[in-house]
Amino acid sequence: MGLKTWHMVHWWETDKHEPRGYGVLRKLAEVLRVTPEELLGIAEGQEPPFEAWEAFKRTPTYAELSDGQRRALRGFAWPPGEVPTVESYRWLVESLKTTRPA
């Protein structure tokens, strides 16, 4: 890694900047020898890294979802710095139910 890359990693570790953009994610995943999906915690069969996900899985809302809906929800990309709650998962499910394709 070049000096600039080390500076970027240091900024991420010290919360001075957040990694942004797929190009940065791809390069970081390459260095770590994982896929970008694995790095984000959304690879097939991988569970999201949020405590709320485990709590949400025990709710009636989760029990009513189809396998496809569960996969889509599991892979939802939350904005940088946002940590979902059980309520945010419920809200997302309700929003998806009321949204119809164009």
N, C-alpha and C positions, 0 to 999 in steps of 0.2 A: 504494500500500500504506500502511496505517496504521502508526503507531508500534509497536503490539503485534506486527504481522506482521514488521516489521524485527527486533524483539527475538527472535522465534521463529527467524527465519532465522539470526541471529547465533549463537544457542544451538546450532543444528544444525551450523553451520560450525565451532564451537569444541568440538564433542562434549560439550556440557553436557546436551543433550536429543536424543532421536531423534524424528523426525516419526512420529506414530502415528495410526492411524485412516484410514478411506477418505475422510472429509470433508477432512482436511488434505491428503491425497494429491491429491484432486480439485482443491482450490484451488491447490495448488502447480503442478499440471500446467496448469491454466487460465492462470496467470500466465506460465508458460514457453511457452505455446501448443503443448503436446504432449498426447497422451492419457495417462491414468494408466498404461496398459499400456506405452507407449513409455518413460515415466519409470522404470518398474520393469525395463525390458529384456526384456519378455515379449510384445511385440506380434508379430503373425503374421509369421513369417519372420525375426524378430530373434533374434540369438543372446544367451544369457545373458552378463553382463559378467564372469564368473569365469574365471580362468586354468585352473582344474580342468576346466571344460566342454570346452575345446579338447583337453586331454589325454584326457578321458573318451571323446571322439569317436573316438579312435584305438584303443580297447580292443575285444576280442571281445564283451564284454557289450553295447556300443553297437551293434555290427554286427548282433547278433541281434534288436534291437528293431524293431517295426513302425513305420511312419510315425506312426501315432496315438500309440503309446507315446513316441516321440521328442518329439512336440509336447507331450504331457502332462508329460514330464520337463523339457523346456526351459522350460515355464511354471510349474514348481514354485516356490512362494513360500517362500524360506528365512526363518527368524526374523530379526528385525532384529539386525544385528551379526554374524550367523553367516556365515562364508564356507565354502562347500562344498569338499570335496576329492574326488579321484577315488574314494576309498573310500566317501565318503558318497553319491556317485551310485550306486555299485555296491550299497551297502546298501539304498538306496531302491528300486532295481530289484528286488532280491531280496524286499524286504518287499511290494512290489506284487504279485509273482508268487504269494506265499503267502496274500494277503488275498483273500477271496471276498466278493462282494456278499451282503447279508442276504436 
